[in-house]
């Protein structure tokens, strides 16, 4: 059934895509399309900058949803811009750019046709976008300890972020996952910050009280 629905979606989307001028009479005027296009490219620019900062310095925009909102804005304005905007507001290069961008839903649907793996890939990507955090163990103005969604088949890992002005730096991803942890405590010592995980060995009688500690320089 899912195969039939996916193929049907691709066919309907392709028909709507290639015959949009006949099916959609209303279009945004160039006066509105212009600012909307600027919003898209501005959001895209921020996505690229944040990706570079995170890849090189492990820095992202502060907050769980900040970067994701920018990504969602980029996707929505890119996918639907060609459908609702006036062609006169776009150059030839922009027309091809938005044409390719508007096919993203079809490519995503096509990925679902890959047995099992396609469904896992698509749902994992959507999950990372709309469910960034499973649980927050600790948060203040300087630090956040959370379990981060990894994908359908991967248990959520414990991530630690230090907050700096409008950015937050990813300090560490734990070797253990959310299901292993009983609870977490954070200790701010004079010479270090310690994140202590309890309950990792609760099923082992000899080690049930053993903890795991992640230490960092003092977070200012």
N, C-alpha and C positions, 0 to 999 in steps of 0.2 A: 504493500500500500504506500509506504514512504517513497519507494522508487517511482511509482506512478505520480504521486503528488509533486515530487521534485522535478520530473520531466515536464509535467504540466506547467509548473511555475516558470521553468526556463522558456518554454514555448510562449506563454502569455507575456512574459517580460520582453522577449525578443520582438514580438508583434508590437507591443506598446513602444518599444525603443525605436524601431525603424519607421513606425507610422504615427509618431507622436504629433506631428503637425496637423494631421487630420483628426486626431482624437482629442487634442488639447487646444482649444481655441484661445483660451485666456493665457496671456504671458505677461511677465513683469516688464515694465517699461525700462529702457536703458538707464533712466534716472535712478531706478531702484536696483536694477541688475548690477550697475557699476559698484555701488557700496557693498552689495552682497558678495561680489567677486573679490573685493578687497578683504572682506572678512575671512573668506576661504583661504586666500593666499597668506594672510597674516597668521591665521591659525596653523597653516601648514608650516610656515617659517618657524613658529614656536615649537612645533612637534620635532622638526629637524634639529633645532638648537638643543632642546631637552634631551633628545636621543644622543647627541654628541656629548653633552655634559655628563650624562649617565654612563655612557660607554667609556669615557676617558677618566672622569673624576668621581663616578658613583653619586652624582648630584642630580636631584630632581626637584620639581616645584613642590613647595611645602603643601601638605595636605593629601589625604587619600584620594580625593576626587579631582583635584585641580588639573593634573595632566590628562586624566581620562575625559574630562569635560572638553578640553581642547581637542583631543583626538576625535571624540564624537561629533563635535562641531565641524571639524575638517571633513569627516566622512559624510555627514548629512548634506553640507553645502556642496560638496564635490559630486555626490551621487545624483542629487536632484536639481542641480543648477541648470544643466542642459535642458531638462524637461520644462522648467518654469520660466527660463529667461529668454529674452529676445536675442536672436542670432546677431543682430546688428551691434550688440554690445560686446561681442567677442571677436578677437583676431582669429586668423586661420589656425595658428598654433594652439590657441586657447580652445577652439572648437574641437580639435582632435584630443586635446588633454581632457576636457570634460566628457567627451564621447567615451574615451577609455575608462574614465573614472565611473561613469554611469553604468558600466558593465560589471562593477564589483559584485553586486548582488547575484548576478548570473554565475560568476566564477565561484562564489561561495556555495551556491546551490549545486554547481557542477561537482565541487569537492565532496558533497554529500553522497555522490554516486559511487565513490570509492568504498568498497565494502568495509564496514566497521571503522577502519582508520579515518575515513573521511568524516564520519559523524563525530568521532573523538576530537579530531583537529578543529572542526568548526565550533563545536560546543565549548571546547577548552578556550579558544580565542574569545568567544563571546563571554564566557565566564570570567576571564581575566579582565575584560573591559567593564563588566557590570557588577562583578562581585570581587572587588580588590582585596577585601580583608574578611577572614573568617571570624577572628576573635582578636580583641585588643587586651593584652595582659597588663600593660602599664602605659600611661601617657601623662606627660606634663609639658611645660613650655620648652623643655630641652630635649626630651627623649620620648620615643614611642617604641614599644615592643609589641609585635603583632604576629599572628599566623596569616600567611599570605597564600591565597589560592594559586595552585600550580598547574592544575589541569584535571581532567576527569579521572585519570588513572594514577595520579601522583598525589600523595598526602600533602596537606598544607605544611609548609616549613615555617620556622620561627625566624622572623626578620627583625633587625634592630636598626632604627634610624635616629640620627642626631639632627636636631632642628637648628638652622642658622638663618635668621632673617626670613627671606622669601623662599629659601631653599631648604632641603633636607638631604643629609648624606647617609647613604646606605653603609652601615658599619660592618654587618655580619649576617650571614645566613647560617642557621644551626645545622649540625649533622643529623639531629633528631627531628622528628615531625610532631605535628599537633597532637596526634593520637597517643604519643608516648608521654606527653607532659601531664603531670597532675596540676601543678600551678607554678607560677613564676614570681620571684621577688627581685627588686632592684635595690642595690645598696650604693650610696654615694660616699665613698671614702675620700680621705684627703689626697691620696695619690692615685686613685683609680675609681672607675665606675664598674660595678659588678652586676651581671645579670645571672641569677641563679635559678636553675630549673630543678624542680622537685618531682618525685614520683616516677622517674624514668625507669627505675628498677623495682617497682612495687610488687611485681609478680615473682621476684627472686628474694627468698627469705634472707639470705646472707647479705644482700646488697640493697635491701628495700629503703634504707635511709640514706643511701649515697646520692649525691647531687652532682650536677655538671655546671661549671661556672664559665661564663664568657667575660673577660676583663678588657677594659679599654682605658686609655688615659682620661683624666677628669674632664667631664663635659661642661664647658663654660657657657 
